[in-house]
Amino acid sequence: MRRSPVFICAVWAAAAGICAAAGPPMAIQSTETVRGQRDGVGYAVTGSQMDAVWRLSSRPPGPEVLGSPPKSAVAAICPHDDYIYAGRVYRTILPRIEAPRIILVGPLHGAARKVTKGAMIFEDYAAWRTPDGDVPVSSLRDAWLRRLPDSVYEVRRDLHDGEHSLEAIVYWLRHGRADREIVPILVPYMDRKTLLRMSASAGRILGGLLEERGWEWGSDVALVISADAVHYGTDFGHVPFGEGGIEAYAKAVERDRRILAERFAGTLDPGGLYDLLVRGRGSYGPSGPGERERPPTWCGCFSIPFGVGLLEGGGPAADANPVLGFPVSYATSVGLPELDFGGDGPGRTAPAHLYHFVGYPGVLFAFERGGNGGAP
């Protein structure tokens, strides 16, 4: 039976061991007021472990450098895979996000992706636990919810408790700045029309709130989108270049690089990103006779276009200040040595080899052109 690209996008996410919302219970249970910790294996649990992650991730060899960052970043795409694999990419991206308040937009993985009505997923905790201490949820969340139509959001603690894609980033943000506040959002399956309409309208409401409070993008508020790049292997249901090995790896990595260079540099288009990541249009796949395009198995297939649409709707006048992307770094789970914690640090939640690997994109966003190396 012929499957649609949207169906495929959901299936490979559900099949991925590192991207499943179902699984063992939380490593540290949530309380009535504080969201706990879902993954106690791939991410740091203690402050000393987070210190080690921060320190070791800055040591060479570093990830591939794709370009210069903008002078003032207002948002980012950051991976959420195990620190032992992806830590060096986190380190190139998150320290450049300097605002005290962070809106987080993450994917809802696996079977949970379709259990909602296609709405933004919020939670109602007062704070989130991190290895360095609790991070409060900003009052911006509740002010935003009071203005959003009921039809565009749900408040679901269970889905946030079962999802790892945001906590990975929260820990880094808290370690870099102790006075952080967050607004966590998960993005499930949405059709194209719904996603574009909802992200733009929610962004406009957000932009109004920021203007009322006198908050500026970059200095007062920033946005971080959680997403890993290619998921390659038979268990991911994605082997367009063969089951694996060095040749398949090289082709998959080259495709990620081309996507970053051609679709994430310069002016961004949330609709075009949806078409690429969800529908597979222009996905740079095999082009032999009878081959059809397919999604490139980025697990941010909904969170990325939604986050870009939110930023576009909530930013300065879009015509004069479009959202601009700056690809900064890239790595994979097998392309660099694992971070060596000496047996006392985060570990692995999934294997990494040439028949099972994941890509890690590092992208920054700005509303103005220019950076250390000029316009993208």
Contacts in CASP RR format, 6 or more apart in sequence:
PFRMAT RR
TARGET T0000
AUTHOR 0000-0000-0000
METHOD contacts of the structure
MODEL  1
MRRSPVFICAVWAAAAGICAAAGPPMAIQSTETVRGQRDGVGYAVTGSQM
DAVWRLSSRPPGPEVLGSPPKSAVAAICPHDDYIYAGRVYRTILPRIEAP
RIILVGPLHGAARKVTKGAMIFEDYAAWRTPDGDVPVSSLRDAWLRRLPD
SVYEVRRDLHDGEHSLEAIVYWLRHGRADREIVPILVPYMDRKTLLRMSA
SAGRILGGLLEERGWEWGSDVALVISADAVHYGTDFGHVPFGEGGIEAYA
KAVERDRRILAERFAGTLDPGGLYDLLVRGRGSYGPSGPGERERPPTWCG
CFSIPFGVGLLEGGGPAADANPVLGFPVSYATSVGLPELDFGGDGPGRTA
PAHLYHFVGYPGVLFAFERGGNGGAP
3 11 0 8 1.000
5 278 0 8 1.000
5 279 0 8 1.000
5 280 0 8 1.000
5 293 0 8 1.000
5 294 0 8 1.000
5 295 0 8 1.000
6 189 0 8 1.000
6 278 0 8 1.000
6 279 0 8 1.000
8 294 0 8 1.000
8 295 0 8 1.000
9 277 0 8 1.000
9 278 0 8 1.000
9 295 0 8 1.000
9 297 0 8 1.000
9 301 0 8 1.000
10 110 0 8 1.000
10 113 0 8 1.000
10 114 0 8 1.000
10 189 0 8 1.000
11 237 0 8 1.000
12 231 0 8 1.000
12 236 0 8 1.000
12 237 0 8 1.000
12 238 0 8 1.000
12 297 0 8 1.000
13 19 0 8 1.000
13 107 0 8 1.000
13 109 0 8 1.000
13 110 0 8 1.000
13 113 0 8 1.000
13 299 0 8 1.000
14 20 0 8 1.000
14 109 0 8 1.000
14 110 0 8 1.000
14 111 0 8 1.000
14 113 0 8 1.000
15 235 0 8 1.000
15 236 0 8 1.000
15 237 0 8 1.000
16 109 0 8 1.000
16 110 0 8 1.000
16 231 0 8 1.000
16 235 0 8 1.000
16 236 0 8 1.000
16 299 0 8 1.000
16 350 0 8 1.000
17 235 0 8 1.000
17 349 0 8 1.000
17 350 0 8 1.000
18 81 0 8 1.000
18 82 0 8 1.000
18 349 0 8 1.000
18 350 0 8 1.000
18 358 0 8 1.000
19 107 0 8 1.000
19 109 0 8 1.000
19 110 0 8 1.000
19 228 0 8 1.000
19 231 0 8 1.000
19 299 0 8 1.000
20 109 0 8 1.000
20 110 0 8 1.000
20 111 0 8 1.000
21 108 0 8 1.000
21 109 0 8 1.000
21 110 0 8 1.000
21 111 0 8 1.000
21 112 0 8 1.000
21 113 0 8 1.000
21 159 0 8 1.000
21 162 0 8 1.000
21 163 0 8 1.000
22 110 0 8 1.000
22 111 0 8 1.000
22 112 0 8 1.000
26 36 0 8 1.000
26 37 0 8 1.000
26 38 0 8 1.000
26 161 0 8 1.000
26 162 0 8 1.000
27 37 0 8 1.000
27 38 0 8 1.000
27 39 0 8 1.000
27 40 0 8 1.000
27 41 0 8 1.000
27 45 0 8 1.000
28 36 0 8 1.000
28 37 0 8 1.000
28 40 0 8 1.000
28 45 0 8 1.000
28 129 0 8 1.000
29 36 0 8 1.000
30 36 0 8 1.000
30 125 0 8 1.000
30 157 0 8 1.000
30 161 0 8 1.000
33 125 0 8 1.000
33 126 0 8 1.000
33 127 0 8 1.000
34 125 0 8 1.000
34 126 0 8 1.000
34 127 0 8 1.000
34 128 0 8 1.000
34 129 0 8 1.000
34 134 0 8 1.000
35 123 0 8 1.000
35 125 0 8 1.000
35 127 0 8 1.000
35 128 0 8 1.000
35 129 0 8 1.000
35 157 0 8 1.000
35 160 0 8 1.000
35 161 0 8 1.000
35 167 0 8 1.000
36 128 0 8 1.000
36 129 0 8 1.000
36 161 0 8 1.000
37 43 0 8 1.000
37 45 0 8 1.000
37 129 0 8 1.000
37 167 0 8 1.000
38 161 0 8 1.000
38 162 0 8 1.000
38 163 0 8 1.000
38 164 0 8 1.000
38 167 0 8 1.000
39 164 0 8 1.000
39 167 0 8 1.000
39 168 0 8 1.000
39 349 0 8 1.000
40 346 0 8 1.000
41 82 0 8 1.000
41 346 0 8 1.000
41 347 0 8 1.000
41 348 0 8 1.000
41 349 0 8 1.000
42 82 0 8 1.000
42 83 0 8 1.000
42 84 0 8 1.000
42 346 0 8 1.000
42 347 0 8 1.000
42 348 0 8 1.000
42 349 0 8 1.000
43 82 0 8 1.000
43 83 0 8 1.000
43 164 0 8 1.000
43 167 0 8 1.000
43 168 0 8 1.000
43 171 0 8 1.000
43 346 0 8 1.000
44 50 0 8 1.000
44 52 0 8 1.000
44 53 0 8 1.000
44 83 0 8 1.000
44 131 0 8 1.000
44 171 0 8 1.000
44 345 0 8 1.000
44 346 0 8 1.000
45 131 0 8 1.000
45 346 0 8 1.000
46 131 0 8 1.000
47 131 0 8 1.000
47 132 0 8 1.000
49 131 0 8 1.000
49 341 0 8 1.000
49 344 0 8 1.000
49 345 0 8 1.000
49 346 0 8 1.000
50 130 0 8 1.000
50 131 0 8 1.000
50 132 0 8 1.000
50 171 0 8 1.000
50 175 0 8 1.000
51 175 0 8 1.000
52 341 0 8 1.000
52 344 0 8 1.000
52 345 0 8 1.000
53 83 0 8 1.000
53 87 0 8 1.000
53 339 0 8 1.000
53 341 0 8 1.000
53 345 0 8 1.000
53 346 0 8 1.000
54 91 0 8 1.000
54 172 0 8 1.000
54 175 0 8 1.000
54 176 0 8 1.000
56 339 0 8 1.000
56 340 0 8 1.000
56 341 0 8 1.000
57 83 0 8 1.000
57 87 0 8 1.000
57 88 0 8 1.000
57 90 0 8 1.000
57 91 0 8 1.000
57 339 0 8 1.000
58 91 0 8 1.000
61 88 0 8 1.000
61 336 0 8 1.000
61 337 0 8 1.000
62 88 0 8 1.000
62 92 0 8 1.000
62 331 0 8 1.000
62 336 0 8 1.000
63 88 0 8 1.000
63 89 0 8 1.000
63 92 0 8 1.000
63 329 0 8 1.000
63 330 0 8 1.000
63 331 0 8 1.000
63 336 0 8 1.000
63 360 0 8 1.000
64 257 0 8 1.000
64 329 0 8 1.000
64 330 0 8 1.000
64 331 0 8 1.000
65 328 0 8 1.000
65 329 0 8 1.000
66 257 0 8 1.000
66 260 0 8 1.000
66 261 0 8 1.000
66 327 0 8 1.000
66 328 0 8 1.000
66 329 0 8 1.000
66 330 0 8 1.000
66 362 0 8 1.000
67 326 0 8 1.000
67 327 0 8 1.000
67 328 0 8 1.000
67 373 0 8 1.000
68 326 0 8 1.000
68 328 0 8 1.000
68 371 0 8 1.000
68 372 0 8 1.000
68 373 0 8 1.000
68 374 0 8 1.000
69 96 0 8 1.000
69 326 0 8 1.000
69 328 0 8 1.000
69 364 0 8 1.000
69 371 0 8 1.000
69 372 0 8 1.000
70 324 0 8 1.000
70 325 0 8 1.000
70 326 0 8 1.000
70 364 0 8 1.000
70 365 0 8 1.000
70 366 0 8 1.000
70 368 0 8 1.000
70 370 0 8 1.000
70 371 0 8 1.000
71 366 0 8 1.000
71 368 0 8 1.000
71 370 0 8 1.000
71 371 0 8 1.000
71 372 0 8 1.000
72 218 0 8 1.000
72 219 0 8 1.000
72 366 0 8 1.000
72 368 0 8 1.000
73 96 0 8 1.000
73 97 0 8 1.000
73 98 0 8 1.000
73 218 0 8 1.000
73 222 0 8 1.000
73 326 0 8 1.000
73 364 0 8 1.000
73 365 0 8 1.000
73 366 0 8 1.000
74 217 0 8 1.000
74 218 0 8 1.000
74 222 0 8 1.000
74 223 0 8 1.000
74 311 0 8 1.000
74 365 0 8 1.000
74 366 0 8 1.000
74 367 0 8 1.000
75 97 0 8 1.000
75 217 0 8 1.000
75 222 0 8 1.000
75 223 0 8 1.000
75 224 0 8 1.000
75 225 0 8 1.000
75 307 0 8 1.000
75 311 0 8 1.000
75 323 0 8 1.000
75 364 0 8 1.000
75 365 0 8 1.000
76 93 0 8 1.000
76 94 0 8 1.000
76 96 0 8 1.000
76 97 0 8 1.000
76 222 0 8 1.000
76 223 0 8 1.000
76 224 0 8 1.000
76 225 0 8 1.000
76 362 0 8 1.000
76 363 0 8 1.000
76 364 0 8 1.000
76 365 0 8 1.000
77 93 0 8 1.000
77 224 0 8 1.000
77 225 0 8 1.000
77 226 0 8 1.000
77 227 0 8 1.000
77 264 0 8 1.000
77 304 0 8 1.000
77 361 0 8 1.000
77 362 0 8 1.000
77 363 0 8 1.000
78 89 0 8 1.000
78 90 0 8 1.000
78 93 0 8 1.000
78 94 0 8 1.000
78 169 0 8 1.000
78 172 0 8 1.000
78 224 0 8 1.000
78 225 0 8 1.000
78 226 0 8 1.000
78 227 0 8 1.000
78 362 0 8 1.000
79 86 0 8 1.000
79 87 0 8 1.000
79 89 0 8 1.000
79 90 0 8 1.000
79 168 0 8 1.000
79 226 0 8 1.000
79 227 0 8 1.000
79 228 0 8 1.000
79 229 0 8 1.000
79 359 0 8 1.000
79 360 0 8 1.000
79 361 0 8 1.000
79 362 0 8 1.000
80 86 0 8 1.000
80 106 0 8 1.000
80 164 0 8 1.000
80 165 0 8 1.000
80 166 0 8 1.000
80 168 0 8 1.000
80 169 0 8 1.000
80 226 0 8 1.000
80 227 0 8 1.000
80 228 0 8 1.000
81 168 0 8 1.000
81 228 0 8 1.000
81 333 0 8 1.000
81 358 0 8 1.000
81 359 0 8 1.000
81 360 0 8 1.000
82 333 0 8 1.000
82 346 0 8 1.000
82 347 0 8 1.000
82 348 0 8 1.000
82 349 0 8 1.000
82 350 0 8 1.000
83 90 0 8 1.000
83 168 0 8 1.000
83 339 0 8 1.000
83 346 0 8 1.000
83 347 0 8 1.000
84 338 0 8 1.000
84 339 0 8 1.000
84 341 0 8 1.000
84 346 0 8 1.000
84 347 0 8 1.000
84 348 0 8 1.000
85 333 0 8 1.000
85 338 0 8 1.000
85 348 0 8 1.000
85 352 0 8 1.000
85 358 0 8 1.000
85 360 0 8 1.000
86 228 0 8 1.000
86 331 0 8 1.000
86 333 0 8 1.000
86 358 0 8 1.000
86 360 0 8 1.000
87 339 0 8 1.000
88 329 0 8 1.000
88 331 0 8 1.000
88 336 0 8 1.000
88 339 0 8 1.000
89 329 0 8 1.000
89 330 0 8 1.000
89 331 0 8 1.000
89 360 0 8 1.000
89 361 0 8 1.000
89 362 0 8 1.000
90 168 0 8 1.000
90 169 0 8 1.000
90 172 0 8 1.000
92 328 0 8 1.000
92 329 0 8 1.000
92 362 0 8 1.000
93 328 0 8 1.000
93 329 0 8 1.000
93 362 0 8 1.000
93 363 0 8 1.000
93 364 0 8 1.000
94 169 0 8 1.000
94 172 0 8 1.000
94 173 0 8 1.000
94 176 0 8 1.000
94 224 0 8 1.000
95 176 0 8 1.000
96 364 0 8 1.000
97 173 0 8 1.000
97 218 0 8 1.000
97 222 0 8 1.000
97 224 0 8 1.000
98 177 0 8 1.000
98 218 0 8 1.000
98 219 0 8 1.000
98 222 0 8 1.000
99 217 0 8 1.000
99 218 0 8 1.000
99 219 0 8 1.000
99 220 0 8 1.000
99 221 0 8 1.000
99 222 0 8 1.000
100 177 0 8 1.000
100 179 0 8 1.000
100 180 0 8 1.000
100 181 0 8 1.000
100 220 0 8 1.000
101 138 0 8 1.000
101 140 0 8 1.000
101 180 0 8 1.000
101 181 0 8 1.000
101 182 0 8 1.000
101 183 0 8 1.000
101 215 0 8 1.000
101 220 0 8 1.000
101 221 0 8 1.000
101 222 0 8 1.000
102 173 0 8 1.000
102 180 0 8 1.000
102 181 0 8 1.000
102 182 0 8 1.000
102 183 0 8 1.000
102 221 0 8 1.000
102 222 0 8 1.000
102 223 0 8 1.000
102 224 0 8 1.000
103 140 0 8 1.000
103 182 0 8 1.000
103 183 0 8 1.000
103 185 0 8 1.000
103 206 0 8 1.000
103 221 0 8 1.000
103 222 0 8 1.000
103 223 0 8 1.000
103 224 0 8 1.000
103 310 0 8 1.000
104 166 0 8 1.000
104 169 0 8 1.000
104 170 0 8 1.000
104 182 0 8 1.000
104 183 0 8 1.000
104 184 0 8 1.000
104 185 0 8 1.000
104 223 0 8 1.000
104 224 0 8 1.000
104 226 0 8 1.000
105 185 0 8 1.000
105 187 0 8 1.000
105 223 0 8 1.000
105 224 0 8 1.000
105 225 0 8 1.000
105 226 0 8 1.000
105 303 0 8 1.000
105 306 0 8 1.000
105 307 0 8 1.000
105 310 0 8 1.000
106 163 0 8 1.000
106 165 0 8 1.000
106 166 0 8 1.000
106 185 0 8 1.000
106 186 0 8 1.000
106 187 0 8 1.000
106 225 0 8 1.000
106 226 0 8 1.000
106 227 0 8 1.000
106 300 0 8 1.000
106 303 0 8 1.000
107 113 0 8 1.000
107 165 0 8 1.000
107 186 0 8 1.000
107 187 0 8 1.000
107 226 0 8 1.000
107 227 0 8 1.000
107 299 0 8 1.000
107 300 0 8 1.000
107 301 0 8 1.000
107 302 0 8 1.000
107 303 0 8 1.000
108 116 0 8 1.000
108 121 0 8 1.000
108 159 0 8 1.000
108 163 0 8 1.000
108 165 0 8 1.000
108 186 0 8 1.000
108 187 0 8 1.000
108 188 0 8 1.000
108 302 0 8 1.000
109 163 0 8 1.000
109 164 0 8 1.000
109 165 0 8 1.000
109 299 0 8 1.000
112 159 0 8 1.000
112 162 0 8 1.000
112 163 0 8 1.000
112 188 0 8 1.000
113 188 0 8 1.000
113 189 0 8 1.000
113 302 0 8 1.000
114 188 0 8 1.000
114 189 0 8 1.000
115 159 0 8 1.000
115 188 0 8 1.000
116 154 0 8 1.000
116 156 0 8 1.000
116 159 0 8 1.000
116 188 0 8 1.000
116 189 0 8 1.000
117 154 0 8 1.000
118 188 0 8 1.000
118 189 0 8 1.000
118 190 0 8 1.000
118 194 0 8 1.000
119 151 0 8 1.000
119 152 0 8 1.000
119 153 0 8 1.000
119 154 0 8 1.000
119 188 0 8 1.000
119 198 0 8 1.000
120 148 0 8 1.000
120 152 0 8 1.000
120 153 0 8 1.000
120 154 0 8 1.000
120 185 0 8 1.000
120 186 0 8 1.000
120 187 0 8 1.000
120 198 0 8 1.000
120 202 0 8 1.000
121 153 0 8 1.000
121 154 0 8 1.000
121 155 0 8 1.000
121 156 0 8 1.000
121 159 0 8 1.000
121 160 0 8 1.000
121 185 0 8 1.000
121 186 0 8 1.000
121 187 0 8 1.000
121 188 0 8 1.000
122 141 0 8 1.000
122 145 0 8 1.000
122 153 0 8 1.000
122 154 0 8 1.000
122 155 0 8 1.000
122 156 0 8 1.000
122 184 0 8 1.000
122 185 0 8 1.000
123 137 0 8 1.000
123 155 0 8 1.000
123 156 0 8 1.000
123 157 0 8 1.000
123 160 0 8 1.000
123 184 0 8 1.000
124 155 0 8 1.000
124 157 0 8 1.000
125 137 0 8 1.000
125 157 0 8 1.000
125 160 0 8 1.000
126 136 0 8 1.000
126 137 0 8 1.000
127 134 0 8 1.000
127 135 0 8 1.000
127 136 0 8 1.000
127 137 0 8 1.000
128 134 0 8 1.000
128 135 0 8 1.000
128 137 0 8 1.000
128 167 0 8 1.000
128 170 0 8 1.000
128 182 0 8 1.000
128 184 0 8 1.000
130 167 0 8 1.000
130 170 0 8 1.000
130 171 0 8 1.000
130 174 0 8 1.000
130 175 0 8 1.000
131 171 0 8 1.000
131 175 0 8 1.000
132 171 0 8 1.000
132 174 0 8 1.000
132 175 0 8 1.000
132 178 0 8 1.000
133 174 0 8 1.000
135 170 0 8 1.000
135 173 0 8 1.000
135 174 0 8 1.000
135 180 0 8 1.000
135 181 0 8 1.000
135 182 0 8 1.000
136 181 0 8 1.000
136 182 0 8 1.000
137 181 0 8 1.000
137 182 0 8 1.000
137 183 0 8 1.000
137 184 0 8 1.000
138 181 0 8 1.000
138 182 0 8 1.000
138 183 0 8 1.000
140 181 0 8 1.000
140 183 0 8 1.000
140 209 0 8 1.000
140 221 0 8 1.000
141 183 0 8 1.000
143 209 0 8 1.000
144 183 0 8 1.000
144 202 0 8 1.000
144 205 0 8 1.000
144 206 0 8 1.000
144 209 0 8 1.000
145 153 0 8 1.000
145 155 0 8 1.000
147 205 0 8 1.000
147 209 0 8 1.000
148 202 0 8 1.000
148 205 0 8 1.000
152 198 0 8 1.000
152 201 0 8 1.000
152 202 0 8 1.000
159 186 0 8 1.000
160 166 0 8 1.000
160 184 0 8 1.000
160 186 0 8 1.000
163 186 0 8 1.000
165 186 0 8 1.000
165 226 0 8 1.000
165 299 0 8 1.000
165 303 0 8 1.000
166 184 0 8 1.000
166 186 0 8 1.000
166 226 0 8 1.000
168 226 0 8 1.000
169 224 0 8 1.000
169 226 0 8 1.000
170 182 0 8 1.000
170 184 0 8 1.000
173 180 0 8 1.000
173 182 0 8 1.000
173 224 0 8 1.000
174 180 0 8 1.000
186 303 0 8 1.000
187 195 0 8 1.000
187 302 0 8 1.000
187 303 0 8 1.000
187 306 0 8 1.000
187 307 0 8 1.000
188 302 0 8 1.000
189 302 0 8 1.000
190 198 0 8 1.000
190 302 0 8 1.000
190 306 0 8 1.000
192 271 0 8 1.000
192 274 0 8 1.000
192 275 0 8 1.000
192 278 0 8 1.000
192 279 0 8 1.000
195 270 0 8 1.000
195 274 0 8 1.000
195 302 0 8 1.000
195 305 0 8 1.000
195 306 0 8 1.000
196 270 0 8 1.000
196 271 0 8 1.000
196 274 0 8 1.000
196 305 0 8 1.000
196 309 0 8 1.000
198 306 0 8 1.000
199 270 0 8 1.000
199 305 0 8 1.000
199 306 0 8 1.000
199 307 0 8 1.000
199 308 0 8 1.000
199 309 0 8 1.000
199 310 0 8 1.000
199 312 0 8 1.000
199 313 0 8 1.000
200 309 0 8 1.000
200 310 0 8 1.000
200 312 0 8 1.000
200 313 0 8 1.000
202 310 0 8 1.000
203 309 0 8 1.000
203 310 0 8 1.000
203 311 0 8 1.000
203 312 0 8 1.000
203 313 0 8 1.000
203 314 0 8 1.000
203 315 0 8 1.000
204 313 0 8 1.000
204 314 0 8 1.000
206 310 0 8 1.000
206 313 0 8 1.000
206 314 0 8 1.000
207 313 0 8 1.000
207 314 0 8 1.000
207 315 0 8 1.000
208 314 0 8 1.000
210 216 0 8 1.000
210 217 0 8 1.000
210 220 0 8 1.000
210 221 0 8 1.000
210 314 0 8 1.000
213 220 0 8 1.000
214 220 0 8 1.000
215 221 0 8 1.000
217 315 0 8 1.000
217 316 0 8 1.000
217 367 0 8 1.000
223 307 0 8 1.000
223 310 0 8 1.000
223 311 0 8 1.000
223 365 0 8 1.000
225 300 0 8 1.000
225 303 0 8 1.000
225 304 0 8 1.000
225 307 0 8 1.000
225 308 0 8 1.000
226 300 0 8 1.000
226 303 0 8 1.000
227 298 0 8 1.000
227 299 0 8 1.000
227 300 0 8 1.000
227 303 0 8 1.000
227 304 0 8 1.000
227 361 0 8 1.000
228 298 0 8 1.000
228 299 0 8 1.000
228 300 0 8 1.000
228 358 0 8 1.000
228 359 0 8 1.000
228 360 0 8 1.000
228 361 0 8 1.000
229 256 0 8 1.000
229 259 0 8 1.000
229 296 0 8 1.000
229 298 0 8 1.000
229 330 0 8 1.000
229 358 0 8 1.000
229 359 0 8 1.000
229 360 0 8 1.000
229 361 0 8 1.000
230 238 0 8 1.000
230 252 0 8 1.000
230 253 0 8 1.000
230 255 0 8 1.000
230 256 0 8 1.000
230 296 0 8 1.000
230 297 0 8 1.000
230 298 0 8 1.000
230 332 0 8 1.000
230 357 0 8 1.000
230 358 0 8 1.000
230 359 0 8 1.000
231 238 0 8 1.000
231 297 0 8 1.000
231 298 0 8 1.000
231 299 0 8 1.000
231 358 0 8 1.000
231 359 0 8 1.000
232 238 0 8 1.000
232 239 0 8 1.000
232 244 0 8 1.000
232 248 0 8 1.000
232 249 0 8 1.000
232 252 0 8 1.000
232 297 0 8 1.000
232 356 0 8 1.000
232 357 0 8 1.000
232 358 0 8 1.000
233 239 0 8 1.000
233 243 0 8 1.000
233 244 0 8 1.000
233 355 0 8 1.000
233 356 0 8 1.000
233 357 0 8 1.000
234 243 0 8 1.000
234 355 0 8 1.000
235 356 0 8 1.000
236 297 0 8 1.000
236 356 0 8 1.000
238 297 0 8 1.000
239 248 0 8 1.000
240 252 0 8 1.000
240 285 0 8 1.000
240 286 0 8 1.000
240 294 0 8 1.000
241 247 0 8 1.000
241 248 0 8 1.000
241 251 0 8 1.000
241 252 0 8 1.000
241 286 0 8 1.000
242 248 0 8 1.000
243 355 0 8 1.000
244 354 0 8 1.000
244 355 0 8 1.000
245 354 0 8 1.000
245 355 0 8 1.000
246 354 0 8 1.000
248 354 0 8 1.000
249 332 0 8 1.000
249 334 0 8 1.000
249 354 0 8 1.000
249 357 0 8 1.000
252 357 0 8 1.000
253 332 0 8 1.000
253 359 0 8 1.000
255 283 0 8 1.000
255 284 0 8 1.000
255 285 0 8 1.000
255 296 0 8 1.000
256 296 0 8 1.000
256 330 0 8 1.000
256 359 0 8 1.000
256 361 0 8 1.000
257 330 0 8 1.000
258 284 0 8 1.000
259 276 0 8 1.000
259 283 0 8 1.000
259 284 0 8 1.000
259 296 0 8 1.000
260 327 0 8 1.000
260 330 0 8 1.000
260 361 0 8 1.000
260 363 0 8 1.000
261 327 0 8 1.000
263 272 0 8 1.000
263 273 0 8 1.000
263 276 0 8 1.000
264 325 0 8 1.000
264 327 0 8 1.000
264 361 0 8 1.000
264 363 0 8 1.000
265 325 0 8 1.000
265 326 0 8 1.000
265 327 0 8 1.000
265 376 0 8 1.000
266 324 0 8 1.000
266 325 0 8 1.000
266 326 0 8 1.000
266 375 0 8 1.000
266 376 0 8 1.000
267 322 0 8 1.000
267 323 0 8 1.000
267 324 0 8 1.000
267 325 0 8 1.000
268 308 0 8 1.000
268 312 0 8 1.000
268 322 0 8 1.000
268 323 0 8 1.000
268 324 0 8 1.000
268 325 0 8 1.000
268 365 0 8 1.000
269 308 0 8 1.000
270 305 0 8 1.000
270 306 0 8 1.000
270 307 0 8 1.000
270 308 0 8 1.000
270 309 0 8 1.000
270 312 0 8 1.000
271 305 0 8 1.000
272 281 0 8 1.000
272 305 0 8 1.000
273 304 0 8 1.000
273 305 0 8 1.000
273 308 0 8 1.000
274 302 0 8 1.000
274 305 0 8 1.000
275 281 0 8 1.000
275 282 0 8 1.000
276 282 0 8 1.000
276 283 0 8 1.000
276 295 0 8 1.000
276 296 0 8 1.000
277 295 0 8 1.000
277 296 0 8 1.000
277 298 0 8 1.000
277 300 0 8 1.000
277 301 0 8 1.000
277 302 0 8 1.000
277 304 0 8 1.000
277 305 0 8 1.000
278 295 0 8 1.000
278 301 0 8 1.000
278 302 0 8 1.000
278 305 0 8 1.000
279 293 0 8 1.000
279 295 0 8 1.000
280 293 0 8 1.000
280 294 0 8 1.000
280 295 0 8 1.000
280 296 0 8 1.000
281 293 0 8 1.000
282 293 0 8 1.000
283 293 0 8 1.000
283 294 0 8 1.000
283 295 0 8 1.000
283 296 0 8 1.000
284 296 0 8 1.000
285 291 0 8 1.000
285 293 0 8 1.000
285 294 0 8 1.000
285 296 0 8 1.000
295 301 0 8 1.000
298 304 0 8 1.000
298 361 0 8 1.000
308 323 0 8 1.000
308 365 0 8 1.000
309 323 0 8 1.000
311 323 0 8 1.000
311 365 0 8 1.000
312 318 0 8 1.000
312 322 0 8 1.000
312 323 0 8 1.000
315 321 0 8 1.000
315 323 0 8 1.000
315 367 0 8 1.000
316 367 0 8 1.000
321 367 0 8 1.000
321 368 0 8 1.000
322 367 0 8 1.000
323 365 0 8 1.000
323 367 0 8 1.000
324 365 0 8 1.000
324 366 0 8 1.000
324 367 0 8 1.000
324 368 0 8 1.000
324 369 0 8 1.000
324 375 0 8 1.000
324 376 0 8 1.000
325 363 0 8 1.000
325 364 0 8 1.000
325 365 0 8 1.000
325 366 0 8 1.000
325 376 0 8 1.000
326 363 0 8 1.000
326 364 0 8 1.000
326 365 0 8 1.000
326 366 0 8 1.000
326 371 0 8 1.000
326 376 0 8 1.000
327 361 0 8 1.000
327 362 0 8 1.000
327 363 0 8 1.000
327 376 0 8 1.000
328 362 0 8 1.000
328 363 0 8 1.000
328 364 0 8 1.000
329 360 0 8 1.000
329 361 0 8 1.000
329 362 0 8 1.000
330 359 0 8 1.000
330 360 0 8 1.000
330 361 0 8 1.000
330 362 0 8 1.000
331 359 0 8 1.000
331 360 0 8 1.000
332 357 0 8 1.000
332 358 0 8 1.000
332 359 0 8 1.000
332 360 0 8 1.000
333 352 0 8 1.000
333 357 0 8 1.000
333 358 0 8 1.000
333 359 0 8 1.000
333 360 0 8 1.000
334 352 0 8 1.000
334 353 0 8 1.000
334 354 0 8 1.000
334 357 0 8 1.000
338 352 0 8 1.000
341 347 0 8 1.000
350 356 0 8 1.000
352 358 0 8 1.000
369 375 0 8 1.000
369 376 0 8 1.000
END
